[in-house]
C-alpha cells in the first residue's frame, strides 16, 4: 500500500539514480525540486556527475545483447504489465506531476491516460517488427531484409509532459529491443523516477532502463561523446536540439529530435465560431500553453475577428486560476518565475506595438508563478509575440483577408510542428493539408496528440516521428543480406 509524504508525494518515489538495476547516490550530491504553485521545496533528488552518466551507459551497453535477443513477445508482455500498473497508479502519478510541474490535477490525469497508451501501443507493436524476402529484379540473387535494435539509447525528456514524454520514448525503445539511459528534466524528475520504479517492479532486467538526474550538461555531453551510444532522442527547444545534433555528428548518431513550434491556428470566415473558440481553448491552454503543439499565432479572418476575440476573451476570463491540487482549478502556475517574466515581457511588447488586451495581461501577485489566461487583439504581424514561442496562456490574434495571404504567413517561420484550421470548406481543408508546412494538422479541433498517430514536425521542428508504427522504426536498423540464387 502506498502512503504519502508530508509534501503529498507517494512514499515510494526513489530519490537516487537508477544504474544497472540499483538505486544509488549521485556523485554531486542532490538537487531541490520545487512546487511552482508555492515555490516550496517538495523533494531532493540525486545530482549525477560524469562518472555516473558513463556508468549508466556501461550498464545499458552490457545489457544490450541480452535484451536485444529477448523474444518480442516477452518484451511486449512487460510493457503491457507496465501499462496496467501505470493505469492502476494514475492518481499517484497525476498527483506527482501536479506537485512538481503545476498542471491542474484533471489535466495530469489526462496525461497519465495518454502516457499509458504508449506502453500499450508499443506492447502491441513489438511482435510486429518484420522484414521481407524477395528475388532481385535480375533474378540473380535473393534479398533478405531484417530489422534489429539500433543499440543503447540516450533519451532526454522535457519538464512539461514528464510522464508522456518518458513513455513515448522508453516504450518504443524497449519494444524494439534497445536499452536506454533516461535523462529527465531537473525541474520535474520525480515522475520519471516513479515511472522507472514501476518498470523495475514489472520485471525490466537490470541495465535495460537506467535513469540519470543531473543539473550539469557535461553528463549528457560525455554520454553522447561515447562511441557505445548509438541513438539520441531529445524533446525540447530548437536551440538545444541544434547543439545536440552538432555533438551527435562526431559519432554519426542515429537522432530523433522533437523540437520547438510556432503553431498557426487559422479561423476562416465560414468557421463555426463556437467550435473554433472551444478548439482554440484546447490548442492554446492545454498545459497552461506550455506545449510545443500549443497554438502560438491566432490568424483570424478580418470579418469574424472581433466576434471571435470577444467570445474567446469571455471564455478565458471565466477560468479559475489556482493550485492544481484544488478542485475546480482550470489554470495552474507556470513552471518558473523566469518563464512568467518572459511571457509578460512578450505581452507588454505587443501592447506597445498596438495590440489591445481583451482579458488578462497582468502578473498575479502572491506566491506561485501564476499568469492569467490572456487574449490580445489587433496584434501587428511583426510583433515578437507572433514570431517567438510563447509557451504560456496568451492568445495573440492577428487578422488576414485571403487564403493565400494566411498560408504565406503561416509558413513564414523556420519551424513547422503543428497547425490548426477551422473551416467548413472540405476542399479548403484538403488544400491546406498540402500547403501548410507543418507535420501535424488539426481540423476543426484543438487536440491532436494520440499514441497511434505519428507525432513530429518538419523544418527546424525536428527529425523523425514518435508514436504510431513509425515510432518503433526510429529504434531499428535495417539489415540487408544478399543470398545466392537457389536455382
Secondary structure, 3 states (H helix, E strand, C coil): CCCECCCCCECCCCCCEEECCEEECECCEEEEEECCCCCCEEEEEECCCHHHHHHHHHHHHHHHHHHHHCCHHHHHHHHHHHHHHHHHCHHHHHHHHHHHHCCCHHHHHHHHHHHHHHHHHHHHHHCCCCCEEEECCCCCEEEEEEEEECCCEEEECCCCCCCHHHHHHHHHHHHHCCCEEEECCCCCCHHHHHHHHHHHHCCCCCCCEEECCCCCCHHHHHHHHCCCCCEEEEECCHHHHHHHHHHHHCCCCEEEEECCCCEEEEECCCCCHHHHHHHHHHHHHHHHHCCCCCEEEEEEECCCHHHHHHHHHHHHHCCCECCCCCCCCCECCCCCHHHHHHHHHHHHHHHHCCCEEEECCCECCCCCCCECCEEEECCCCCCHHHHCCCCCCEEEEEEECCHHHHHHHHHCCCEECEEEEECCCHHHHHHHHHHCCCCEEEECCCCCCCCCCCECCEECCEECCECHHHHHHCCEEEEEEEEECCC
